[in-house]
Amino acid sequence: MADELRSFVDYKGNKQWVWLAIDAETREVLGCYGGDRSRTSAKVLWESIPEGYRQCAKGYTDFWDAYATVIPSQRHAAVGKDSGLTSYIERLNNTLRQRVLDW
């Protein structure tokens, strides 16, 4: 699973995105990146994931176009929140928003 969340650095006009990928079974963070919300950032996130996962695992994301342009189609499925397939990463993002990012 992969997702991104927005925060601010110093002031609200300085938006920054935290990109995360986790293993749904173990909840282990597999990859992360901090940057903008671009295809380039999605690519850096994808490359931060261990090779074994990139070669074998199926990743579920929301419908943000950057994922589809970076993650090979045989390794990627864009799904809605109602599917439940992104619930663990959404929960992690919510925890980060509440406890870390918005002090």
N, CA, C and O atoms as a printed pandas DataFrame, in Angstrom:
     atom_number atom_name residue_name chain_id  residue_number  x_coord  y_coord  z_coord
0              1         N          MET        A               1    0.833   -1.171    0.000
1              2        CA          MET        A               1    0.000    0.000    0.000
2              3         C          MET        A               1    0.879    1.236    0.000
3              4         O          MET        A               1    1.934    1.259    0.633
4              5         N          ALA        A               2    0.451    2.239   -0.695
5              6        CA          ALA        A               2    1.186    3.491   -0.721
6              7         C          ALA        A               2    0.188    4.642   -0.663
7              8         O          ALA        A               2   -0.933    4.538   -1.161
8              9         N          ASP        A               3    0.609    5.724   -0.055
9             10        CA          ASP        A               3   -0.224    6.907    0.037
10            11         C          ASP        A               3    0.663    8.093    0.352
11            12         O          ASP        A               3    1.837    7.930    0.684
12            13         N          GLU        A               4    0.106    9.276    0.249
13            14        CA          GLU        A               4    0.829   10.494    0.575
14            15         C          GLU        A               4   -0.073   11.369    1.453
15            16         O          GLU        A               4   -1.299   11.317    1.354
16            17         N          LEU        A               5    0.557   12.165    2.306
17            18        CA          LEU        A               5   -0.204   13.111    3.112
18            19         C          LEU        A               5    0.495   14.450    3.108
19            20         O          LEU        A               5    1.715   14.540    2.969
20            21         N          ARG        A               6   -0.309   15.493    3.264
21            22        CA          ARG        A               6    0.203   16.856    3.180
22            23         C          ARG        A               6    0.406   17.438    4.566
23            24         O          ARG        A               6   -0.375   17.181    5.483
24            25         N          SER        A               7    1.449   18.214    4.707
25            26        CA          SER        A               7    1.685   19.004    5.902
26            27         C          SER        A               7    2.301   20.329    5.460
27            28         O          SER        A               7    2.439   20.593    4.265
28            29         N          PHE        A               8    2.659   21.137    6.409
29            30        CA          PHE        A               8    3.241   22.450    6.130
30            31         C          PHE        A               8    4.550   22.582    6.886
31            32         O          PHE        A               8    4.710   22.018    7.969
32            33         N          VAL        A               9    5.485   23.327    6.314
33            34        CA          VAL        A               9    6.744   23.626    6.979
34            35         C          VAL        A               9    6.829   25.131    7.122
35            36         O          VAL        A               9    6.847   25.858    6.129
36            37         N          ASP        A              10    6.882   25.592    8.347
37            38        CA          ASP        A              10    6.980   27.008    8.722
38            39         C          ASP        A              10    5.695   27.800    8.504
39            40         O          ASP        A              10    5.290   28.543    9.398
40            41         N          TYR        A              11    5.043   27.674    7.361
41            42        CA          TYR        A              11    3.822   28.435    7.100
42            43         C          TYR        A              11    2.939   27.655    6.131
43            44         O          TYR        A              11    3.419   26.786    5.404
44            45         N          LYS        A              12    1.658   27.968    6.125
45            46        CA          LYS        A              12    0.696   27.177    5.350
46            47         C          LYS        A              12    0.951   27.201    3.846
47            48         O          LYS        A              12    0.499   26.301    3.138
48            49         N          GLY        A              13    1.651   28.191    3.348
49            50        CA          GLY        A              13    1.939   28.242    1.927
50            51         C          GLY        A              13    3.041   27.284    1.494
51            52         O          GLY        A              13    3.214   27.040    0.300
52            53         N          ASN        A              14    3.790   26.738    2.454
53            54        CA          ASN        A              14    4.894   25.822    2.147
54            55         C          ASN        A              14    4.420   24.378    2.340
55            56         O          ASN        A              14    4.770   23.727    3.325
56            57         N          LYS        A              15    3.631   23.893    1.399
57            58        CA          LYS        A              15    3.088   22.544    1.482
58            59         C          LYS        A              15    4.175   21.522    1.183
59            60         O          LYS        A              15    4.947   21.674    0.236
60            61         N          GLN        A              16    4.221   20.493    1.995
61            62        CA          GLN        A              16    5.140   19.381    1.804
62            63         C          GLN        A              16    4.348   18.090    1.910
63            64         O          GLN        A              16    3.369   18.015    2.653
64            65         N          TRP        A              17    4.760   17.095    1.184
65            66        CA          TRP        A              17    4.058   15.814    1.151
66            67         C          TRP        A              17    4.957   14.721    1.687
67            68         O          TRP        A              17    6.132   14.638    1.328
68            69         N          VAL        A              18    4.400   13.879    2.549
69            70        CA          VAL        A              18    5.090   12.705    3.056
70            71         C          VAL        A              18    4.500   11.505    2.316
71            72         O          VAL        A              18    3.307   11.223    2.432
72            73         N          TRP        A              19    5.331   10.812    1.565
73            74        CA          TRP        A              19    4.927    9.644    0.788
74            75         C          TRP        A              19    5.361    8.403    1.550
75            76         O          TRP        A              19    6.514    8.305    1.969
76            77         N          LEU        A              20    4.449    7.452    1.734
77            78        CA          LEU        A              20    4.748    6.235    2.489
78            79         C          LEU        A              20    4.284    4.995    1.742
79            80         O          LEU        A              20    3.298    5.032    1.007
80            81         N          ALA        A              21    4.999    3.906    1.936
81            82        CA          ALA        A              21    4.578    2.590    1.461
82            83         C          ALA        A              21    4.737    1.636    2.635
83            84         O          ALA        A              21    5.771    1.641    3.303
84            85         N          ILE        A              22    3.714    0.812    2.893
85            86        CA          ILE        A              22    3.783   -0.144    3.988
86            87         C          ILE        A              22    3.394   -1.532    3.507
87            88         O          ILE        A              22    2.722   -1.696    2.488
88            89         N          ASP        A              23    3.835   -2.525    4.269
89            90        CA          ASP        A              23    3.411   -3.902    4.069
90            91         C          ASP        A              23    2.117   -4.074    4.860
91            92         O          ASP        A              23    2.114   -3.904    6.079
92            93         N          ALA        A              24    1.038   -4.404    4.196
93            94        CA          ALA        A              24   -0.268   -4.500    4.862
94            95         C          ALA        A              24   -0.301   -5.589    5.918
95            96         O          ALA        A              24   -1.014   -5.465    6.914
96            97         N          GLU        A              25    0.454   -6.642    5.715
97            98        CA          GLU        A              25    0.433   -7.766    6.654
98            99         C          GLU        A              25    1.214   -7.451    7.930
99           100         O          GLU        A              25    0.732   -7.722    9.030
100          101         N          THR        A              26    2.396   -6.890    7.798
101          102        CA          THR        A              26    3.254   -6.642    8.964
102          103         C          THR        A              26    3.150   -5.208    9.485
103          104         O          THR        A              26    3.586   -4.925   10.601
104          105         N          ARG        A              27    2.582   -4.307    8.692
105          106        CA          ARG        A              27    2.484   -2.863    8.982
106          107         C          ARG        A              27    3.849   -2.178    8.989
107          108         O          ARG        A              27    3.985   -1.053    9.471
108          109         N          GLU        A              28    4.846   -2.856    8.458
109          110        CA          GLU        A              28    6.191   -2.298    8.376
110          111         C          GLU        A              28    6.245   -1.236    7.280
111          112         O          GLU        A              28    5.719   -1.430    6.184
112          113         N          VAL        A              29    6.890   -0.112    7.593
113          114        CA          VAL        A              29    7.101    0.921    6.577
114          115         C          VAL        A              29    8.200    0.423    5.651
115          116         O          VAL        A              29    9.314    0.131    6.086
116          117         N          LEU        A              30    7.873    0.332    4.379
117          118        CA          LEU        A              30    8.815   -0.187    3.380
118          119         C          LEU        A              30    9.581    0.910    2.665
119          120         O          LEU        A              30   10.726    0.716    2.258
120          121         N          GLY        A              31    8.954    2.049    2.515
121          122        CA          GLY        A              31    9.586    3.143    1.809
122          123         C          GLY        A              31    8.947    4.452    2.216
123          124         O          GLY        A              31    7.790    4.490    2.633
124          125         N          CYS        A              32    9.710    5.522    2.092
125          126        CA          CYS        A              32    9.156    6.841    2.398
126          127         C          CYS        A              32    9.945    7.904    1.647
127          128         O          CYS        A              32   11.084    7.696    1.227
128          129         N          TYR        A              33    9.296    9.040    1.497
129          130        CA          TYR        A              33    9.928   10.172    0.838
130          131         C          TYR        A              33    9.186   11.439    1.247
131          132         O          TYR        A              33    7.966   11.416    1.412
132          133         N          GLY        A              34    9.892   12.514    1.407
133          134        CA          GLY        A              34    9.289   13.812    1.684
134          135         C          GLY        A              34    9.587   14.756    0.540
135          136         O          GLY        A              34   10.747   14.939    0.169
136          137         N          GLY        A              35    8.549   15.361   -0.026
137          138        CA          GLY        A              35    8.746   16.273   -1.142
138          139         C          GLY        A              35    7.442   16.859   -1.606
139          140         O          GLY        A              35    6.535   17.079   -0.802
140          141         N          ASP        A              36    7.334   17.114   -2.885
141          142        CA          ASP        A              36    6.101   17.675   -3.430
142          143         C          ASP        A              36    5.167   16.543   -3.862
143          144         O          ASP        A              36    5.456   15.373   -3.611
144          145         N          ARG        A              37    4.064   16.880   -4.500
145          146        CA          ARG        A              37    3.094   15.859   -4.924
146          147         C          ARG        A              37    3.188   15.662   -6.432
147          148         O          ARG        A              37    2.238   15.914   -7.173
148          149         N          SER        A              38    4.343   15.212   -6.857
149          150        CA          SER        A              38    4.600   15.084   -8.296
150          151         C          SER        A              38    4.911   13.642   -8.673
151          152         O          SER        A              38    5.082   12.775   -7.816
152          153         N          ARG        A              39    4.979   13.413   -9.971
153          154        CA          ARG        A              39    5.382   12.108  -10.487
154          155         C          ARG        A              39    6.800   11.785  -10.031
155          156         O          ARG        A              39    7.101   10.634   -9.713
156          157         N          THR        A              40    7.668   12.781   -9.998
157          158        CA          THR        A              40    9.046   12.574   -9.563
158          159         C          THR        A              40    9.088   12.052   -8.132
159          160         O          THR        A              40    9.857   11.143   -7.820
160          161         N          SER        A              41    8.257   12.630   -7.263
161          162        CA          SER        A              41    8.210   12.160   -5.874
162          163         C          SER        A              41    7.671   10.738   -5.795
163          164         O          SER        A              41    8.169    9.933   -5.008
164          165         N          ALA        A              42    6.664   10.419   -6.596
165          166        CA          ALA        A              42    6.137    9.051   -6.624
166          167         C          ALA        A              42    7.226    8.076   -7.057
167          168         O          ALA        A              42    7.320    6.965   -6.536
168          169         N          LYS        A              43    8.035    8.496   -8.002
169          170        CA          LYS        A              43    9.130    7.649   -8.482
170          171         C          LYS        A              43   10.168    7.418   -7.385
171          172         O          LYS        A              43   10.658    6.301   -7.220
172          173         N          VAL        A              44   10.502    8.462   -6.639
173          174        CA          VAL        A              44   11.471    8.314   -5.549
174          175         C          VAL        A              44   10.909    7.365   -4.490
175          176         O          VAL        A              44   11.639    6.527   -3.961
176          177         N          LEU        A              45    9.614    7.490   -4.177
177          178        CA          LEU        A              45    8.992    6.562   -3.229
178          179         C          LEU        A              45    9.117    5.135   -3.753
179          180         O          LEU        A              45    9.561    4.249   -3.024
180          181         N          TRP        A              46    8.732    4.904   -5.000
181          182        CA          TRP        A              46    8.793    3.566   -5.580
182          183         C          TRP        A              46   10.203    3.003   -5.482
183          184         O          TRP        A              46   10.378    1.836   -5.133
184          185         N          GLU        A              47   11.200    3.808   -5.782
185          186        CA          GLU        A              47   12.588    3.352   -5.741
186          187         C          GLU        A              47   13.098    3.131   -4.314
187          188         O          GLU        A              47   14.097    2.438   -4.120
188          189         N          SER        A              48   12.427    3.709   -3.315
189          190        CA          SER        A              48   12.837    3.512   -1.919
190          191         C          SER        A              48   12.341    2.182   -1.353
191          192         O          SER        A              48   12.788    1.755   -0.289
192          193         N          ILE        A              49   11.427    1.532   -2.055
193          194        CA          ILE        A              49   10.881    0.246   -1.619
194          195         C          ILE        A              49   11.885   -0.851   -1.975
195          196         O          ILE        A              49   12.430   -0.840   -3.078
196          197         N          PRO        A              50   12.141   -1.796   -1.068
197          198        CA          PRO        A              50   13.103   -2.866   -1.365
198          199         C          PRO        A              50   12.763   -3.607   -2.657
199          200         O          PRO        A              50   11.596   -3.810   -2.993
200          201         N          GLU        A              51   13.799   -3.997   -3.355
201          202        CA          GLU        A              51   13.670   -4.645   -4.665
202          203         C          GLU        A              51   12.730   -5.851   -4.646
203          204         O          GLU        A              51   11.948   -6.039   -5.578
204          205         N          GLY        A              52   12.800   -6.661   -3.604
205          206        CA          GLY        A              52   11.948   -7.838   -3.519
206          207         C          GLY        A              52   10.473   -7.501   -3.571
207          208         O          GLY        A              52    9.697   -8.208   -4.215
208          209         N          TYR        A              53   10.079   -6.440   -2.907
209          210        CA          TYR        A              53    8.686   -5.997   -2.950
210          211         C          TYR        A              53    8.333   -5.452   -4.332
211          212         O          TYR        A              53    7.256   -5.728   -4.861
212          213         N          ARG        A              54    9.247   -4.679   -4.910
213          214        CA          ARG        A              54    8.970   -4.108   -6.232
214          215         C          ARG        A              54    8.837   -5.188   -7.306
215          216         O          ARG        A              54    8.140   -4.992   -8.302
216          217         N          GLN        A              55    9.502   -6.326   -7.105
217          218        CA          GLN        A              55    9.454   -7.407   -8.082
218          219         C          GLN        A              55    8.249   -8.328   -7.903
219          220         O          GLN        A              55    7.782   -8.926   -8.872
220          221         N          CYS        A              56    7.736   -8.452   -6.661
221          222        CA          CYS        A              56    6.742   -9.492   -6.383
222          223         C          CYS        A              56    5.407   -9.010   -5.823
223          224         O          CYS        A              56    4.375   -9.622   -6.097
224          225         N          ALA        A              57    5.404   -7.948   -5.061
225          226        CA          ALA        A              57    4.192   -7.546   -4.336
226          227         C          ALA        A              57    3.223   -6.769   -5.227
227          228         O          ALA        A              57    3.615   -6.161   -6.223
228          229         N          LYS        A              58    1.975   -6.807   -4.848
229          230        CA          LYS        A              58    0.938   -5.988   -5.495
230          231         C          LYS        A              58    0.703   -4.794   -4.587
231          232         O          LYS        A              58    0.491   -4.964   -3.386
232          233         N          GLY        A              59    0.737   -3.593   -5.137
233          234        CA          GLY        A              59    0.540   -2.382   -4.353
234          235         C          GLY        A              59   -0.811   -1.749   -4.626
235          236         O          GLY        A              59   -1.242   -1.662   -5.776
236          237         N          TYR        A              60   -1.473   -1.312   -3.581
237          238        CA          TYR        A              60   -2.768   -0.651   -3.703
238          239         C          TYR        A              60   -2.617    0.812   -3.330
239          240         O          TYR        A              60   -2.041    1.148   -2.295
240          241         N          THR        A              61   -3.139    1.672   -4.179
241          242        CA          THR        A              61   -3.069    3.113   -3.945
242          243         C          THR        A              61   -4.435    3.726   -4.236
243          244         O          THR        A              61   -5.355    3.054   -4.700
244          245         N          ASP        A              62   -4.536    5.022   -3.948
245          246        CA          ASP        A              62   -5.717    5.752   -4.386
246          247         C          ASP        A              62   -5.556    6.051   -5.884
247          248         O          ASP        A              62   -4.672    5.496   -6.536
248          249         N          PHE        A              63   -6.384    6.900   -6.408
249          250        CA          PHE        A              63   -6.396    7.134   -7.855
250          251         C          PHE        A              63   -5.495    8.285   -8.301
251          252         O          PHE        A              63   -5.662    8.796   -9.409
252          253         N          TRP        A              64   -4.547    8.701   -7.466
253          254        CA          TRP        A              64   -3.626    9.766   -7.855
254          255         C          TRP        A              64   -2.818    9.292   -9.060
255          256         O          TRP        A              64   -2.162    8.252   -8.998
256          257         N          ASP        A              65   -2.863   10.046  -10.148
257          258        CA          ASP        A              65   -2.262    9.643  -11.425
258          259         C          ASP        A              65   -0.778    9.309  -11.344
259          260         O          ASP        A              65   -0.290    8.463  -12.094
260          261         N          ALA        A              66   -0.063    9.962  -10.445
261          262        CA          ALA        A              66    1.385    9.737  -10.361
262          263         C          ALA        A              66    1.715    8.270  -10.098
263          264         O          ALA        A              66    2.713    7.764  -10.612
264          265         N          TYR        A              67    0.902    7.588   -9.315
265          266        CA          TYR        A              67    1.181    6.178   -9.030
266          267         C          TYR        A              67    1.118    5.337  -10.298
267          268         O          TYR        A              67    2.001    4.516  -10.548
268          269         N          ALA        A              68    0.093    5.536  -11.083
269          270        CA          ALA        A              68   -0.094    4.736  -12.298
270          271         C          ALA        A              68    1.017    4.959  -13.315
271          272         O          ALA        A              68    1.299    4.072  -14.121
272          273         N          THR        A              69    1.647    6.117  -13.292
273          274        CA          THR        A              69    2.717    6.389  -14.247
274          275         C          THR        A              69    4.065    5.856  -13.789
275          276         O          THR        A              69    5.002    5.781  -14.584
276          277         N          VAL        A              70    4.178    5.483  -12.510
277          278        CA          VAL        A              70    5.460    5.049  -11.951
278          279         C          VAL        A              70    5.476    3.557  -11.616
279          280         O          VAL        A              70    6.453    2.867  -11.906
280          281         N          ILE        A              71    4.411    3.064  -11.015
281          282        CA          ILE        A              71    4.367    1.667  -10.586
282          283         C          ILE        A              71    3.915    0.810  -11.771
283          284         O          ILE        A              71    2.887    1.103  -12.381
284          285         N          PRO        A              72    4.660   -0.237  -12.103
285          286        CA          PRO        A              72    4.259   -1.102  -13.220
286          287         C          PRO        A              72    2.842   -1.649  -13.021
287          288         O          PRO        A              72    2.458   -1.986  -11.900
288          289         N          SER        A              73    2.084   -1.735  -14.081
289          290        CA          SER        A              73    0.669   -2.114  -13.985
290          291         C          SER        A              73    0.463   -3.488  -13.351
291          292         O          SER        A              73   -0.547   -3.700  -12.681
292          293         N          GLN        A              74    1.380   -4.416  -13.543
293          294        CA          GLN        A              74    1.226   -5.735  -12.932
294          295         C          GLN        A              74    1.472   -5.713  -11.420
295          296         O          GLN        A              74    1.155   -6.681  -10.730
296          297         N          ARG        A              75    2.031   -4.624  -10.907
297          298        CA          ARG        A              75    2.302   -4.465   -9.476
298          299         C          ARG        A              75    1.370   -3.461   -8.812
299          300         O          ARG        A              75    1.498   -3.210   -7.614
300          301         N          HIS        A              76    0.436   -2.881   -9.558
301          302        CA          HIS        A              76   -0.350   -1.760   -9.048
302          303         C          HIS        A              76   -1.842   -1.942   -9.281
303          304         O          HIS        A              76   -2.267   -2.450  -10.318
304          305         N          ALA        A              77   -2.626   -1.519   -8.301
305          306        CA          ALA        A              77   -4.080   -1.426   -8.461
306          307         C          ALA        A              77   -4.549   -0.167   -7.751
307          308         O          ALA        A              77   -4.289    0.016   -6.562
308          309         N          ALA        A              78   -5.231    0.688   -8.469
309          310        CA          ALA        A              78   -5.834    1.884   -7.870
310          311         C          ALA        A              78   -7.208    1.486   -7.353
311          312         O          ALA        A              78   -8.017    0.925   -8.091
312          313         N          VAL        A              79   -7.472    1.780   -6.079
313          314        CA          VAL        A              79   -8.730    1.372   -5.450
314          315         C          VAL        A              79   -9.302    2.536   -4.645
315          316         O          VAL        A              79   -8.571    3.441   -4.241
316          317         N          GLY        A              80  -10.590    2.503   -4.419
317          318        CA          GLY        A              80  -11.243    3.493   -3.578
318          319         C          GLY        A              80  -11.113    3.142   -2.105
319          320         O          GLY        A              80  -10.824    1.998   -1.757
320          321         N          LYS        A              81  -11.325    4.121   -1.247
321          322        CA          LYS        A              81  -11.236    3.885    0.189
322          323         C          LYS        A              81  -12.258    2.863    0.661
323          324         O          LYS        A              81  -12.023    2.149    1.636
324          325         N          ASP        A              82  -13.390    2.793   -0.028
325          326        CA          ASP        A              82  -14.440    1.851    0.360
326          327         C          ASP        A              82  -14.027    0.392    0.169
327          328         O          ASP        A              82  -14.687   -0.501    0.700
328          329         N          SER        A              83  -12.956    0.132   -0.573
329          330        CA          SER        A              83  -12.480   -1.242   -0.786
330          331         C          SER        A              83  -11.841   -1.819    0.472
331          332         O          SER        A              83  -11.807   -3.036    0.654
332          333         N          GLY        A              84  -11.333   -0.941    1.341
333          334        CA          GLY        A              84  -10.637   -1.391    2.544
334          335         C          GLY        A              84   -9.178   -1.747    2.309
335          336         O          GLY        A              84   -8.458   -2.032    3.266
336          337         N          LEU        A              85   -8.728   -1.739    1.072
337          338        CA          LEU        A              85   -7.367   -2.168    0.761
338          339         C          LEU        A              85   -6.312   -1.122    1.103
339          340         O          LEU        A              85   -5.122   -1.437    1.125
340          341         N          THR        A              86   -6.716    0.098    1.367
341          342        CA          THR        A              86   -5.759    1.134    1.773
342          343         C          THR        A              86   -5.989    1.571    3.221
343          344         O          THR        A              86   -5.438    2.583    3.656
344          345         N          SER        A              87   -6.784    0.832    3.956
345          346        CA          SER        A              87   -7.168    1.276    5.300
346          347         C          SER        A              87   -5.980    1.378    6.263
347          348         O          SER        A              87   -5.949    2.286    7.094
348          349         N          TYR        A              88   -5.009    0.474    6.172
349          350        CA          TYR        A              88   -3.881    0.530    7.103
350          351         C          TYR        A              88   -3.015    1.754    6.864
351          352         O          TYR        A              88   -2.579    2.399    7.817
352          353         N          ILE        A              89   -2.764    2.075    5.622
353          354        CA          ILE        A              89   -1.943    3.259    5.339
354          355         C          ILE        A              89   -2.712    4.539    5.659
355          356         O          ILE        A              89   -2.123    5.515    6.123
356          357         N          GLU        A              90   -4.021    4.542    5.414
357          358        CA          GLU        A              90   -4.829    5.711    5.774
358          359         C          GLU        A              90   -4.824    5.913    7.292
359          360         O          GLU        A              90   -4.777    7.048    7.767
360          361         N          ARG        A              91   -4.871    4.820    8.045
361          362        CA          ARG        A              91   -4.831    4.918    9.507
362          363         C          ARG        A              91   -3.487    5.462    9.968
363          364         O          ARG        A              91   -3.433    6.319   10.850
364          365         N          LEU        A              92   -2.400    4.970    9.375
365          366        CA          LEU        A              92   -1.069    5.478    9.722
366          367         C          LEU        A              92   -0.976    6.969    9.414
367          368         O          LEU        A              92   -0.457    7.737   10.224
368          369         N          ASN        A              93   -1.468    7.379    8.262
369          370        CA          ASN        A              93   -1.441    8.797    7.909
370          371         C          ASN        A              93   -2.241    9.632    8.906
371          372         O          ASN        A              93   -1.815   10.723    9.282
372          373         N          ASN        A              94   -3.386    9.133    9.330
373          374        CA          ASN        A              94   -4.193    9.850   10.312
374          375         C          ASN        A              94   -3.439    9.996   11.629
375          376         O          ASN        A              94   -3.460   11.064   12.241
376          377         N          THR        A              95   -2.780    8.940   12.062
377          378        CA          THR        A              95   -1.986    8.998   13.296
378          379         C          THR        A              95   -0.864   10.022   13.160
379          380         O          THR        A              95   -0.624   10.802   14.082
380          381         N          LEU        A              96   -0.181   10.028   12.030
381          382        CA          LEU        A              96    0.883   11.009   11.813
382          383         C          LEU        A              96    0.334   12.430   11.834
383          384         O          LEU        A              96    0.950   13.320   12.421
384          385         N          ARG        A              97   -0.816   12.655   11.204
385          386        CA          ARG        A              97   -1.426   13.988   11.201
386          387         C          ARG        A              97   -1.722   14.452   12.627
387          388         O          ARG        A              97   -1.451   15.601   12.978
388          389         N          GLN        A              98   -2.269   13.570   13.437
389          390        CA          GLN        A              98   -2.701   13.934   14.779
390          391         C          GLN        A              98   -1.555   14.094   15.754
391          392         O          GLN        A              98   -1.594   14.967   16.622
392          393         N          ARG        A              99   -0.536   13.264   15.624
393          394        CA          ARG        A              99    0.485   13.200   16.667
394          395         C          ARG        A              99    1.844   13.788   16.301
395          396         O          ARG        A              99    2.638   14.114   17.184
396          397         N          VAL        A             100    2.111   13.922   15.019
397          398        CA          VAL        A             100    3.457   14.335   14.630
398          399         C          VAL        A             100    3.472   15.611   13.814
399          400         O          VAL        A             100    4.171   16.561   14.168
400          401         N          LEU        A             101    2.718   15.652   12.734
401          402        CA          LEU        A             101    2.910   16.681   11.733
402          403         C          LEU        A             101    2.295   18.035   12.062
403          404         O          LEU        A             101    2.854   19.059   11.670
404          405         N          ASP        A             102    1.200   18.080   12.746
405          406        CA          ASP        A             102    0.510   19.357   12.951
406          407         C          ASP        A             102    0.650   19.886   14.379
407          408         O          ASP        A             102   -0.348   20.163   15.044
408          409         N          TRP        A             103    1.861   20.020   14.834
409          410        CA          TRP        A             103    2.062   20.542   16.185
410          411         C          TRP        A             103    1.807   21.995   16.237
411          412         O          TRP        A             103    1.928   22.605   17.299
